[in-house]
Amino acid sequence: MVSPTVNVARYSALFGGVFYGFYHRRTLQAAHDKQKVQHAAHDREHLIAEAKEAWKRQQASANSSVITDPEDPRFDLEKLVAKWEADAQ
């Protein structure tokens, strides 16, 4: 039979390990959550930058006198083709 001192040491080690595991898991989860929030913020910043660039391009193309909507009565195919040629060069 095992002495009571050895049993106390075994159970103390067991419970100490369980509590350490619990604490370590919480630490890792907190770090993961923080990284997830930072990643989401970085993604939002990236999407905002892309949207700003798209807006600038859209405004630049809207400022040109070429109408690209074929349903518009002021649509001129020759001007559109000339604009495409100028953009390609």
PDB file of N, CA, C and O in Angstrom:
ATOM      1  N   MET A   1       0.835  -1.171   0.000  1.00  0.00           N
ATOM      2  CA  MET A   1       0.000   0.000   0.000  1.00  0.00           C
ATOM      3  C   MET A   1       0.882   1.238   0.000  1.00  0.00           C
ATOM      4  O   MET A   1       1.969   1.247   0.577  1.00  0.00           O
ATOM      5  N   VAL A   2       0.385   2.293  -0.666  1.00  0.00           N
ATOM      6  CA  VAL A   2       1.144   3.520  -0.829  1.00  0.00           C
ATOM      7  C   VAL A   2       0.872   4.412   0.376  1.00  0.00           C
ATOM      8  O   VAL A   2      -0.243   4.480   0.892  1.00  0.00           O
ATOM      9  N   SER A   3       1.921   5.087   0.801  1.00  0.00           N
ATOM     10  CA  SER A   3       1.775   5.944   1.976  1.00  0.00           C
ATOM     11  C   SER A   3       0.910   7.177   1.652  1.00  0.00           C
ATOM     12  O   SER A   3       0.847   7.601   0.498  1.00  0.00           O
ATOM     13  N   PRO A   4       0.258   7.740   2.648  1.00  0.00           N
ATOM     14  CA  PRO A   4      -0.582   8.913   2.430  1.00  0.00           C
ATOM     15  C   PRO A   4       0.202  10.109   1.888  1.00  0.00           C
ATOM     16  O   PRO A   4      -0.355  10.931   1.162  1.00  0.00           O
ATOM     17  N   THR A   5       1.455  10.213   2.222  1.00  0.00           N
ATOM     18  CA  THR A   5       2.270  11.331   1.738  1.00  0.00           C
ATOM     19  C   THR A   5       2.441  11.258   0.220  1.00  0.00           C
ATOM     20  O   THR A   5       2.390  12.278  -0.467  1.00  0.00           O
ATOM     21  N   VAL A   6       2.641  10.055  -0.291  1.00  0.00           N
ATOM     22  CA  VAL A   6       2.803   9.866  -1.730  1.00  0.00           C
ATOM     23  C   VAL A   6       1.487  10.185  -2.435  1.00  0.00           C
ATOM     24  O   VAL A   6       1.490  10.812  -3.495  1.00  0.00           O
ATOM     25  N   ASN A   7       0.361   9.760  -1.856  1.00  0.00           N
ATOM     26  CA  ASN A   7      -0.942  10.065  -2.451  1.00  0.00           C
ATOM     27  C   ASN A   7      -1.190  11.576  -2.489  1.00  0.00           C
ATOM     28  O   ASN A   7      -1.701  12.096  -3.481  1.00  0.00           O
ATOM     29  N   VAL A   8      -0.833  12.273  -1.419  1.00  0.00           N
ATOM     30  CA  VAL A   8      -0.993  13.727  -1.386  1.00  0.00           C
ATOM     31  C   VAL A   8      -0.127  14.363  -2.470  1.00  0.00           C
ATOM     32  O   VAL A   8      -0.569  15.283  -3.158  1.00  0.00           O
ATOM     33  N   ALA A   9       1.082  13.885  -2.620  1.00  0.00           N
ATOM     34  CA  ALA A   9       1.973  14.432  -3.659  1.00  0.00           C
ATOM     35  C   ALA A   9       1.406  14.158  -5.053  1.00  0.00           C
ATOM     36  O   ALA A   9       1.453  15.034  -5.917  1.00  0.00           O
ATOM     37  N   ARG A  10       0.871  12.952  -5.286  1.00  0.00           N
ATOM     38  CA  ARG A  10       0.304  12.606  -6.599  1.00  0.00           C
ATOM     39  C   ARG A  10      -0.893  13.490  -6.933  1.00  0.00           C
ATOM     40  O   ARG A  10      -0.977  14.048  -8.027  1.00  0.00           O
ATOM     41  N   TYR A  11      -1.815  13.612  -5.986  1.00  0.00           N
ATOM     42  CA  TYR A  11      -3.009  14.405  -6.246  1.00  0.00           C
ATOM     43  C   TYR A  11      -2.689  15.902  -6.343  1.00  0.00           C
ATOM     44  O   TYR A  11      -3.322  16.638  -7.100  1.00  0.00           O
ATOM     45  N   SER A  12      -1.704  16.329  -5.569  1.00  0.00           N
ATOM     46  CA  SER A  12      -1.279  17.732  -5.685  1.00  0.00           C
ATOM     47  C   SER A  12      -0.701  17.999  -7.073  1.00  0.00           C
ATOM     48  O   SER A  12      -0.980  19.035  -7.676  1.00  0.00           O
ATOM     49  N   ALA A  13       0.097  17.072  -7.572  1.00  0.00           N
ATOM     50  CA  ALA A  13       0.660  17.216  -8.908  1.00  0.00           C
ATOM     51  C   ALA A  13      -0.451  17.167  -9.961  1.00  0.00           C
ATOM     52  O   ALA A  13      -0.417  17.934 -10.923  1.00  0.00           O
ATOM     53  N   LEU A  14      -1.427  16.282  -9.792  1.00  0.00           N
ATOM     54  CA  LEU A  14      -2.536  16.174 -10.733  1.00  0.00           C
ATOM     55  C   LEU A  14      -3.341  17.474 -10.787  1.00  0.00           C
ATOM     56  O   LEU A  14      -3.578  18.017 -11.866  1.00  0.00           O
ATOM     57  N   PHE A  15      -3.753  17.961  -9.638  1.00  0.00           N
ATOM     58  CA  PHE A  15      -4.541  19.188  -9.606  1.00  0.00           C
ATOM     59  C   PHE A  15      -3.720  20.409 -10.045  1.00  0.00           C
ATOM     60  O   PHE A  15      -4.236  21.314 -10.700  1.00  0.00           O
ATOM     61  N   GLY A  16      -2.454  20.416  -9.680  1.00  0.00           N
ATOM     62  CA  GLY A  16      -1.580  21.501 -10.150  1.00  0.00           C
ATOM     63  C   GLY A  16      -1.486  21.499 -11.667  1.00  0.00           C
ATOM     64  O   GLY A  16      -1.525  22.559 -12.291  1.00  0.00           O
ATOM     65  N   GLY A  17      -1.364  20.322 -12.266  1.00  0.00           N
ATOM     66  CA  GLY A  17      -1.312  20.208 -13.730  1.00  0.00           C
ATOM     67  C   GLY A  17      -2.613  20.638 -14.378  1.00  0.00           C
ATOM     68  O   GLY A  17      -2.599  21.298 -15.417  1.00  0.00           O
ATOM     69  N   VAL A  18      -3.733  20.273 -13.780  1.00  0.00           N
ATOM     70  CA  VAL A  18      -5.031  20.666 -14.325  1.00  0.00           C
ATOM     71  C   VAL A  18      -5.178  22.178 -14.270  1.00  0.00           C
ATOM     72  O   VAL A  18      -5.606  22.785 -15.252  1.00  0.00           O
ATOM     73  N   PHE A  19      -4.841  22.790 -13.167  1.00  0.00           N
ATOM     74  CA  PHE A  19      -4.948  24.238 -13.058  1.00  0.00           C
ATOM     75  C   PHE A  19      -3.976  24.950 -13.980  1.00  0.00           C
ATOM     76  O   PHE A  19      -4.312  25.981 -14.563  1.00  0.00           O
ATOM     77  N   TYR A  20      -2.756  24.401 -14.116  1.00  0.00           N
ATOM     78  CA  TYR A  20      -1.798  25.000 -15.044  1.00  0.00           C
ATOM     79  C   TYR A  20      -2.326  24.898 -16.477  1.00  0.00           C
ATOM     80  O   TYR A  20      -2.220  25.858 -17.240  1.00  0.00           O
ATOM     81  N   GLY A  21      -2.883  23.768 -16.843  1.00  0.00           N
ATOM     82  CA  GLY A  21      -3.452  23.595 -18.175  1.00  0.00           C
ATOM     83  C   GLY A  21      -4.574  24.584 -18.428  1.00  0.00           C
ATOM     84  O   GLY A  21      -4.665  25.165 -19.510  1.00  0.00           O
ATOM     85  N   PHE A  22      -5.422  24.775 -17.441  1.00  0.00           N
ATOM     86  CA  PHE A  22      -6.519  25.743 -17.553  1.00  0.00           C
ATOM     87  C   PHE A  22      -5.968  27.148 -17.761  1.00  0.00           C
ATOM     88  O   PHE A  22      -6.435  27.874 -18.639  1.00  0.00           O
ATOM     89  N   TYR A  23      -4.994  27.531 -16.971  1.00  0.00           N
ATOM     90  CA  TYR A  23      -4.389  28.857 -17.070  1.00  0.00           C
ATOM     91  C   TYR A  23      -3.693  29.040 -18.416  1.00  0.00           C
ATOM     92  O   TYR A  23      -3.837  30.084 -19.052  1.00  0.00           O
ATOM     93  N   HIS A  24      -2.946  28.039 -18.849  1.00  0.00           N
ATOM     94  CA  HIS A  24      -2.212  28.121 -20.104  1.00  0.00           C
ATOM     95  C   HIS A  24      -3.181  28.231 -21.288  1.00  0.00           C
ATOM     96  O   HIS A  24      -2.945  28.991 -22.228  1.00  0.00           O
ATOM     97  N   ARG A  25      -4.257  27.471 -21.228  1.00  0.00           N
ATOM     98  CA  ARG A  25      -5.270  27.525 -22.290  1.00  0.00           C
ATOM     99  C   ARG A  25      -5.874  28.935 -22.376  1.00  0.00           C
ATOM    100  O   ARG A  25      -6.043  29.469 -23.472  1.00  0.00           O
ATOM    101  N   ARG A  26      -6.195  29.528 -21.242  1.00  0.00           N
ATOM    102  CA  ARG A  26      -6.757  30.880 -21.236  1.00  0.00           C
ATOM    103  C   ARG A  26      -5.767  31.882 -21.823  1.00  0.00           C
ATOM    104  O   ARG A  26      -6.168  32.792 -22.548  1.00  0.00           O
ATOM    105  N   THR A  27      -4.475  31.724 -21.517  1.00  0.00           N
ATOM    106  CA  THR A  27      -3.448  32.617 -22.039  1.00  0.00           C
ATOM    107  C   THR A  27      -3.349  32.497 -23.553  1.00  0.00           C
ATOM    108  O   THR A  27      -3.299  33.501 -24.264  1.00  0.00           O
ATOM    109  N   LEU A  28      -3.320  31.260 -24.039  1.00  0.00           N
ATOM    110  CA  LEU A  28      -3.248  31.045 -25.480  1.00  0.00           C
ATOM    111  C   LEU A  28      -4.493  31.571 -26.190  1.00  0.00           C
ATOM    112  O   LEU A  28      -4.389  32.171 -27.260  1.00  0.00           O
ATOM    113  N   GLN A  29      -5.659  31.352 -25.608  1.00  0.00           N
ATOM    114  CA  GLN A  29      -6.904  31.821 -26.216  1.00  0.00           C
ATOM    115  C   GLN A  29      -6.949  33.345 -26.274  1.00  0.00           C
ATOM    116  O   GLN A  29      -7.407  33.919 -27.262  1.00  0.00           O
ATOM    117  N   ALA A  30      -6.473  33.997 -25.215  1.00  0.00           N
ATOM    118  CA  ALA A  30      -6.453  35.456 -25.206  1.00  0.00           C
ATOM    119  C   ALA A  30      -5.524  35.990 -26.299  1.00  0.00           C
ATOM    120  O   ALA A  30      -5.862  36.959 -26.979  1.00  0.00           O
ATOM    121  N   ALA A  31      -4.365  35.368 -26.470  1.00  0.00           N
ATOM    122  CA  ALA A  31      -3.434  35.791 -27.515  1.00  0.00           C
ATOM    123  C   ALA A  31      -4.048  35.573 -28.899  1.00  0.00           C
ATOM    124  O   ALA A  31      -3.894  36.408 -29.791  1.00  0.00           O
ATOM    125  N   HIS A  32      -4.737  34.457 -29.072  1.00  0.00           N
ATOM    126  CA  HIS A  32      -5.379  34.154 -30.352  1.00  0.00           C
ATOM    127  C   HIS A  32      -6.492  35.165 -30.639  1.00  0.00           C
ATOM    128  O   HIS A  32      -6.615  35.642 -31.768  1.00  0.00           O
ATOM    129  N   ASP A  33      -7.291  35.490 -29.645  1.00  0.00           N
ATOM    130  CA  ASP A  33      -8.370  36.459 -29.829  1.00  0.00           C
ATOM    131  C   ASP A  33      -7.809  37.835 -30.195  1.00  0.00           C
ATOM    132  O   ASP A  33      -8.364  38.531 -31.045  1.00  0.00           O
ATOM    133  N   LYS A  34      -6.707  38.221 -29.550  1.00  0.00           N
ATOM    134  CA  LYS A  34      -6.087  39.504 -29.840  1.00  0.00           C
ATOM    135  C   LYS A  34      -5.576  39.532 -31.281  1.00  0.00           C
ATOM    136  O   LYS A  34      -5.753  40.526 -31.984  1.00  0.00           O
ATOM    137  N   GLN A  35      -4.948  38.449 -31.716  1.00  0.00           N
ATOM    138  CA  GLN A  35      -4.448  38.362 -33.083  1.00  0.00           C
ATOM    139  C   GLN A  35      -5.602  38.400 -34.090  1.00  0.00           C
ATOM    140  O   GLN A  35      -5.489  39.006 -35.155  1.00  0.00           O
ATOM    141  N   LYS A  36      -6.703  37.751 -33.741  1.00  0.00           N
ATOM    142  CA  LYS A  36      -7.868  37.723 -34.623  1.00  0.00           C
ATOM    143  C   LYS A  36      -8.442  39.130 -34.810  1.00  0.00           C
ATOM    144  O   LYS A  36      -8.818  39.509 -35.919  1.00  0.00           O
ATOM    145  N   VAL A  37      -8.508  39.895 -33.728  1.00  0.00           N
ATOM    146  CA  VAL A  37      -9.011  41.264 -33.799  1.00  0.00           C
ATOM    147  C   VAL A  37      -8.072  42.126 -34.645  1.00  0.00           C
ATOM    148  O   VAL A  37      -8.533  42.920 -35.465  1.00  0.00           O
ATOM    149  N   GLN A  38      -6.762  41.976 -34.451  1.00  0.00           N
ATOM    150  CA  GLN A  38      -5.799  42.753 -35.229  1.00  0.00           C
ATOM    151  C   GLN A  38      -5.884  42.398 -36.713  1.00  0.00           C
ATOM    152  O   GLN A  38      -5.794  43.274 -37.573  1.00  0.00           O
ATOM    153  N   HIS A  39      -6.057  41.114 -37.004  1.00  0.00           N
ATOM    154  CA  HIS A  39      -6.169  40.674 -38.390  1.00  0.00           C
ATOM    155  C   HIS A  39      -7.434  41.248 -39.037  1.00  0.00           C
ATOM    156  O   HIS A  39      -7.406  41.679 -40.190  1.00  0.00           O
ATOM    157  N   ALA A  40      -8.531  41.252 -38.296  1.00  0.00           N
ATOM    158  CA  ALA A  40      -9.776  41.810 -38.820  1.00  0.00           C
ATOM    159  C   ALA A  40      -9.623  43.308 -39.077  1.00  0.00           C
ATOM    160  O   ALA A  40     -10.115  43.817 -40.084  1.00  0.00           O
ATOM    161  N   ALA A  41      -8.955  44.006 -38.185  1.00  0.00           N
ATOM    162  CA  ALA A  41      -8.734  45.451 -38.371  1.00  0.00           C
ATOM    163  C   ALA A  41      -7.858  45.698 -39.596  1.00  0.00           C
ATOM    164  O   ALA A  41      -8.115  46.621 -40.369  1.00  0.00           O
ATOM    165  N   HIS A  42      -6.822  44.875 -39.775  1.00  0.00           N
ATOM    166  CA  HIS A  42      -5.950  45.013 -40.939  1.00  0.00           C
ATOM    167  C   HIS A  42      -6.740  44.746 -42.222  1.00  0.00           C
ATOM    168  O   HIS A  42      -6.556  45.454 -43.212  1.00  0.00           O
ATOM    169  N   ASP A  43      -7.601  43.753 -42.221  1.00  0.00           N
ATOM    170  CA  ASP A  43      -8.423  43.461 -43.391  1.00  0.00           C
ATOM    171  C   ASP A  43      -9.352  44.628 -43.712  1.00  0.00           C
ATOM    172  O   ASP A  43      -9.524  44.988 -44.877  1.00  0.00           O
ATOM    173  N   ARG A  44      -9.951  45.219 -42.675  1.00  0.00           N
ATOM    174  CA  ARG A  44     -10.824  46.369 -42.899  1.00  0.00           C
ATOM    175  C   ARG A  44     -10.038  47.530 -43.502  1.00  0.00           C
ATOM    176  O   ARG A  44     -10.515  48.186 -44.429  1.00  0.00           O
ATOM    177  N   GLU A  45      -8.841  47.788 -42.983  1.00  0.00           N
ATOM    178  CA  GLU A  45      -8.012  48.870 -43.517  1.00  0.00           C
ATOM    179  C   GLU A  45      -7.673  48.608 -44.983  1.00  0.00           C
ATOM    180  O   GLU A  45      -7.684  49.523 -45.806  1.00  0.00           O
ATOM    181  N   HIS A  46      -7.374  47.350 -45.297  1.00  0.00           N
ATOM    182  CA  HIS A  46      -7.041  46.986 -46.671  1.00  0.00           C
ATOM    183  C   HIS A  46      -8.256  47.192 -47.581  1.00  0.00           C
ATOM    184  O   HIS A  46      -8.118  47.723 -48.683  1.00  0.00           O
ATOM    185  N   LEU A  47      -9.435  46.778 -47.131  1.00  0.00           N
ATOM    186  CA  LEU A  47     -10.640  46.950 -47.931  1.00  0.00           C
ATOM    187  C   LEU A  47     -10.973  48.429 -48.126  1.00  0.00           C
ATOM    188  O   LEU A  47     -11.415  48.834 -49.202  1.00  0.00           O
ATOM    189  N   ILE A  48     -10.762  49.224 -47.093  1.00  0.00           N
ATOM    190  CA  ILE A  48     -11.014  50.657 -47.200  1.00  0.00           C
ATOM    191  C   ILE A  48     -10.055  51.287 -48.212  1.00  0.00           C
ATOM    192  O   ILE A  48     -10.459  52.129 -49.014  1.00  0.00           O
ATOM    193  N   ALA A  49      -8.792  50.880 -48.174  1.00  0.00           N
ATOM    194  CA  ALA A  49      -7.821  51.411 -49.131  1.00  0.00           C
ATOM    195  C   ALA A  49      -8.214  51.022 -50.560  1.00  0.00           C
ATOM    196  O   ALA A  49      -8.133  51.848 -51.469  1.00  0.00           O
ATOM    197  N   GLU A  50      -8.638  49.777 -50.760  1.00  0.00           N
ATOM    198  CA  GLU A  50      -9.074  49.351 -52.088  1.00  0.00           C
ATOM    199  C   GLU A  50     -10.304  50.142 -52.542  1.00  0.00           C
ATOM    200  O   GLU A  50     -10.401  50.535 -53.704  1.00  0.00           O
ATOM    201  N   ALA A  51     -11.227  50.367 -51.633  1.00  0.00           N
ATOM    202  CA  ALA A  51     -12.437  51.119 -51.985  1.00  0.00           C
ATOM    203  C   ALA A  51     -12.086  52.558 -52.356  1.00  0.00           C
ATOM    204  O   ALA A  51     -12.669  53.118 -53.284  1.00  0.00           O
ATOM    205  N   LYS A  52     -11.141  53.159 -51.640  1.00  0.00           N
ATOM    206  CA  LYS A  52     -10.724  54.524 -51.966  1.00  0.00           C
ATOM    207  C   LYS A  52     -10.094  54.579 -53.354  1.00  0.00           C
ATOM    208  O   LYS A  52     -10.351  55.506 -54.122  1.00  0.00           O
ATOM    209  N   GLU A  53      -9.268  53.584 -53.672  1.00  0.00           N
ATOM    210  CA  GLU A  53      -8.641  53.545 -55.001  1.00  0.00           C
ATOM    211  C   GLU A  53      -9.697  53.358 -56.079  1.00  0.00           C
ATOM    212  O   GLU A  53      -9.633  54.005 -57.124  1.00  0.00           O
ATOM    213  N   ALA A  54     -10.666  52.481 -55.841  1.00  0.00           N
ATOM    214  CA  ALA A  54     -11.736  52.256 -56.814  1.00  0.00           C
ATOM    215  C   ALA A  54     -12.558  53.533 -56.988  1.00  0.00           C
ATOM    216  O   ALA A  54     -12.967  53.863 -58.101  1.00  0.00           O
ATOM    217  N   TRP A  55     -12.796  54.242 -55.905  1.00  0.00           N
ATOM    218  CA  TRP A  55     -13.550  55.496 -55.977  1.00  0.00           C
ATOM    219  C   TRP A  55     -12.787  56.523 -56.813  1.00  0.00           C
ATOM    220  O   TRP A  55     -13.380  57.221 -57.636  1.00  0.00           O
ATOM    221  N   LYS A  56     -11.469  56.614 -56.601  1.00  0.00           N
ATOM    222  CA  LYS A  56     -10.664  57.551 -57.386  1.00  0.00           C
ATOM    223  C   LYS A  56     -10.714  57.198 -58.867  1.00  0.00           C
ATOM    224  O   LYS A  56     -10.863  58.076 -59.718  1.00  0.00           O
ATOM    225  N   ARG A  57     -10.590  55.911 -59.169  1.00  0.00           N
ATOM    226  CA  ARG A  57     -10.664  55.487 -60.575  1.00  0.00           C
ATOM    227  C   ARG A  57     -12.038  55.796 -61.161  1.00  0.00           C
ATOM    228  O   ARG A  57     -12.149  56.255 -62.298  1.00  0.00           O
ATOM    229  N   GLN A  58     -13.080  55.540 -60.378  1.00  0.00           N
ATOM    230  CA  GLN A  58     -14.432  55.791 -60.856  1.00  0.00           C
ATOM    231  C   GLN A  58     -14.649  57.285 -61.095  1.00  0.00           C
ATOM    232  O   GLN A  58     -15.249  57.681 -62.095  1.00  0.00           O
ATOM    233  N   GLN A  59     -14.162  58.100 -60.180  1.00  0.00           N
ATOM    234  CA  GLN A  59     -14.313  59.542 -60.342  1.00  0.00           C
ATOM    235  C   GLN A  59     -13.510  60.038 -61.541  1.00  0.00           C
ATOM    236  O   GLN A  59     -13.952  60.938 -62.255  1.00  0.00           O
ATOM    237  N   ALA A  60     -12.332  59.455 -61.767  1.00  0.00           N
ATOM    238  CA  ALA A  60     -11.517  59.855 -62.909  1.00  0.00           C
ATOM    239  C   ALA A  60     -12.214  59.480 -64.210  1.00  0.00           C
ATOM    240  O   ALA A  60     -12.191  60.247 -65.173  1.00  0.00           O
ATOM    241  N   SER A  61     -12.828  58.310 -64.241  1.00  0.00           N
ATOM    242  CA  SER A  61     -13.522  57.908 -65.463  1.00  0.00           C
ATOM    243  C   SER A  61     -14.843  58.665 -65.610  1.00  0.00           C
ATOM    244  O   SER A  61     -15.299  58.884 -66.732  1.00  0.00           O
ATOM    245  N   ALA A  62     -15.460  59.065 -64.507  1.00  0.00           N
ATOM    246  CA  ALA A  62     -16.704  59.821 -64.576  1.00  0.00           C
ATOM    247  C   ALA A  62     -16.443  61.243 -65.058  1.00  0.00           C
ATOM    248  O   ALA A  62     -17.301  61.858 -65.693  1.00  0.00           O
ATOM    249  N   ASN A  63     -15.262  61.758 -64.757  1.00  0.00           N
ATOM    250  CA  ASN A  63     -14.924  63.115 -65.187  1.00  0.00           C
ATOM    251  C   ASN A  63     -14.648  63.197 -66.682  1.00  0.00           C
ATOM    252  O   ASN A  63     -14.727  64.277 -67.267  1.00  0.00           O
ATOM    253  N   SER A  64     -14.325  62.076 -67.303  1.00  0.00           N
ATOM    254  CA  SER A  64     -14.088  62.103 -68.739  1.00  0.00           C
ATOM    255  C   SER A  64     -15.424  62.268 -69.461  1.00  0.00           C
ATOM    256  O   SER A  64     -16.479  61.937 -68.919  1.00  0.00           O
ATOM    257  N   SER A  65     -15.367  62.772 -70.662  1.00  0.00           N
ATOM    258  CA  SER A  65     -16.595  63.066 -71.399  1.00  0.00           C
ATOM    259  C   SER A  65     -17.141  61.855 -72.132  1.00  0.00           C
ATOM    260  O   SER A  65     -18.147  61.970 -72.831  1.00  0.00           O
ATOM    261  N   VAL A  66     -16.509  60.693 -71.993  1.00  0.00           N
ATOM    262  CA  VAL A  66     -16.945  59.498 -72.704  1.00  0.00           C
ATOM    263  C   VAL A  66     -18.051  58.816 -71.911  1.00  0.00           C
ATOM    264  O   VAL A  66     -17.908  58.565 -70.715  1.00  0.00           O
ATOM    265  N   ILE A  67     -19.137  58.523 -72.577  1.00  0.00           N
ATOM    266  CA  ILE A  67     -20.260  57.828 -71.952  1.00  0.00           C
ATOM    267  C   ILE A  67     -20.169  56.366 -72.343  1.00  0.00           C
ATOM    268  O   ILE A  67     -20.160  56.037 -73.529  1.00  0.00           O
ATOM    269  N   THR A  68     -20.102  55.484 -71.354  1.00  0.00           N
ATOM    270  CA  THR A  68     -19.899  54.059 -71.628  1.00  0.00           C
ATOM    271  C   THR A  68     -21.188  53.261 -71.589  1.00  0.00           C
ATOM    272  O   THR A  68     -21.167  52.065 -71.880  1.00  0.00           O
ATOM    273  N   ASP A  69     -22.291  53.866 -71.247  1.00  0.00           N
ATOM    274  CA  ASP A  69     -23.566  53.166 -71.183  1.00  0.00           C
ATOM    275  C   ASP A  69     -24.210  53.156 -72.575  1.00  0.00           C
ATOM    276  O   ASP A  69     -24.591  54.212 -73.079  1.00  0.00           O
ATOM    277  N   PRO A  70     -24.337  51.982 -73.202  1.00  0.00           N
ATOM    278  CA  PRO A  70     -24.902  51.946 -74.557  1.00  0.00           C
ATOM    279  C   PRO A  70     -26.385  52.304 -74.590  1.00  0.00           C
ATOM    280  O   PRO A  70     -26.908  52.595 -75.666  1.00  0.00           O
ATOM    281  N   GLU A  71     -27.072  52.296 -73.474  1.00  0.00           N
ATOM    282  CA  GLU A  71     -28.485  52.665 -73.438  1.00  0.00           C
ATOM    283  C   GLU A  71     -28.694  54.176 -73.398  1.00  0.00           C
ATOM    284  O   GLU A  71     -29.798  54.669 -73.630  1.00  0.00           O
ATOM    285  N   ASP A  72     -27.620  54.899 -73.102  1.00  0.00           N
ATOM    286  CA  ASP A  72     -27.707  56.358 -73.033  1.00  0.00           C
ATOM    287  C   ASP A  72     -27.822  56.928 -74.448  1.00  0.00           C
ATOM    288  O   ASP A  72     -27.088  56.504 -75.341  1.00  0.00           O
ATOM    289  N   PRO A  73     -28.737  57.887 -74.666  1.00  0.00           N
ATOM    290  CA  PRO A  73     -28.885  58.445 -76.022  1.00  0.00           C
ATOM    291  C   PRO A  73     -27.658  59.238 -76.487  1.00  0.00           C
ATOM    292  O   PRO A  73     -27.485  59.454 -77.687  1.00  0.00           O
ATOM    293  N   ARG A  74     -26.808  59.673 -75.555  1.00  0.00           N
ATOM    294  CA  ARG A  74     -25.602  60.426 -75.928  1.00  0.00           C
ATOM    295  C   ARG A  74     -24.398  59.514 -76.162  1.00  0.00           C
ATOM    296  O   ARG A  74     -23.289  60.011 -76.359  1.00  0.00           O
ATOM    297  N   PHE A  75     -24.588  58.194 -76.145  1.00  0.00           N
ATOM    298  CA  PHE A  75     -23.508  57.218 -76.296  1.00  0.00           C
ATOM    299  C   PHE A  75     -22.871  57.349 -77.683  1.00  0.00           C
ATOM    300  O   PHE A  75     -23.571  57.420 -78.693  1.00  0.00           O
ATOM    301  N   ASP A  76     -21.530  57.379 -77.719  1.00  0.00           N
ATOM    302  CA  ASP A  76     -20.799  57.460 -78.985  1.00  0.00           C
ATOM    303  C   ASP A  76     -19.733  56.377 -78.982  1.00  0.00           C
ATOM    304  O   ASP A  76     -18.780  56.432 -78.205  1.00  0.00           O
ATOM    305  N   LEU A  77     -19.900  55.401 -79.849  1.00  0.00           N
ATOM    306  CA  LEU A  77     -18.997  54.250 -79.896  1.00  0.00           C
ATOM    307  C   LEU A  77     -17.591  54.664 -80.316  1.00  0.00           C
ATOM    308  O   LEU A  77     -16.614  54.120 -79.802  1.00  0.00           O
ATOM    309  N   GLU A  78     -17.475  55.586 -81.210  1.00  0.00           N
ATOM    310  CA  GLU A  78     -16.158  56.012 -81.685  1.00  0.00           C
ATOM    311  C   GLU A  78     -15.345  56.648 -80.557  1.00  0.00           C
ATOM    312  O   GLU A  78     -14.148  56.389 -80.432  1.00  0.00           O
ATOM    313  N   LYS A  79     -15.986  57.474 -79.742  1.00  0.00           N
ATOM    314  CA  LYS A  79     -15.289  58.087 -78.609  1.00  0.00           C
ATOM    315  C   LYS A  79     -14.852  57.023 -77.601  1.00  0.00           C
ATOM    316  O   LYS A  79     -13.763  57.107 -77.033  1.00  0.00           O
ATOM    317  N   LEU A  80     -15.702  56.030 -77.386  1.00  0.00           N
ATOM    318  CA  LEU A  80     -15.371  54.964 -76.447  1.00  0.00           C
ATOM    319  C   LEU A  80     -14.164  54.165 -76.922  1.00  0.00           C
ATOM    320  O   LEU A  80     -13.255  53.883 -76.141  1.00  0.00           O
ATOM    321  N   VAL A  81     -14.155  53.804 -78.193  1.00  0.00           N
ATOM    322  CA  VAL A  81     -13.030  53.049 -78.754  1.00  0.00           C
ATOM    323  C   VAL A  81     -11.756  53.893 -78.685  1.00  0.00           C
ATOM    324  O   VAL A  81     -10.689  53.368 -78.364  1.00  0.00           O
ATOM    325  N   ALA A  82     -11.851  55.168 -78.975  1.00  0.00           N
ATOM    326  CA  ALA A  82     -10.670  56.041 -78.888  1.00  0.00           C
ATOM    327  C   ALA A  82     -10.159  56.121 -77.460  1.00  0.00           C
ATOM    328  O   ALA A  82      -8.949  56.137 -77.233  1.00  0.00           O
ATOM    329  N   LYS A  83     -11.062  56.170 -76.501  1.00  0.00           N
ATOM    330  CA  LYS A  83     -10.653  56.210 -75.094  1.00  0.00           C
ATOM    331  C   LYS A  83      -9.949  54.908 -74.708  1.00  0.00           C
ATOM    332  O   LYS A  83      -8.931  54.925 -74.017  1.00  0.00           O
ATOM    333  N   TRP A  84     -10.500  53.783 -75.159  1.00  0.00           N
ATOM    334  CA  TRP A  84      -9.871  52.488 -74.862  1.00  0.00           C
ATOM    335  C   TRP A  84      -8.477  52.409 -75.471  1.00  0.00           C
ATOM    336  O   TRP A  84      -7.558  51.887 -74.840  1.00  0.00           O
ATOM    337  N   GLU A  85      -8.310  52.907 -76.662  1.00  0.00           N
ATOM    338  CA  GLU A  85      -6.996  52.915 -77.304  1.00  0.00           C
ATOM    339  C   GLU A  85      -6.016  53.795 -76.535  1.00  0.00           C
ATOM    340  O   GLU A  85      -4.847  53.443 -76.377  1.00  0.00           O
ATOM    341  N   ALA A  86      -6.493  54.931 -76.062  1.00  0.00           N
ATOM    342  CA  ALA A  86      -5.630  55.834 -75.292  1.00  0.00           C
ATOM    343  C   ALA A  86      -5.235  55.200 -73.960  1.00  0.00           C
ATOM    344  O   ALA A  86      -4.105  55.364 -73.499  1.00  0.00           O
ATOM    345  N   ASP A  87      -6.167  54.478 -73.345  1.00  0.00           N
ATOM    346  CA  ASP A  87      -5.871  53.817 -72.072  1.00  0.00           C
ATOM    347  C   ASP A  87      -4.902  52.657 -72.256  1.00  0.00           C
ATOM    348  O   ASP A  87      -4.109  52.367 -71.360  1.00  0.00           O
ATOM    349  N   ALA A  88      -4.953  51.997 -73.391  1.00  0.00           N
ATOM    350  CA  ALA A  88      -4.091  50.852 -73.647  1.00  0.00           C
ATOM    351  C   ALA A  88      -2.651  51.283 -73.836  1.00  0.00           C
ATOM    352  O   ALA A  88      -1.729  50.506 -73.584  1.00  0.00           O
ATOM    353  N   GLN A  89      -2.451  52.505 -74.275  1.00  0.00           N
ATOM    354  CA  GLN A  89      -1.088  52.978 -74.534  1.00  0.00           C
ATOM    355  C   GLN A  89      -0.520  53.579 -73.325  1.00  0.00           C
ATOM    356  O   GLN A  89       0.623  54.038 -73.342  1.00  0.00           O
TER     357      GLN A  89
END
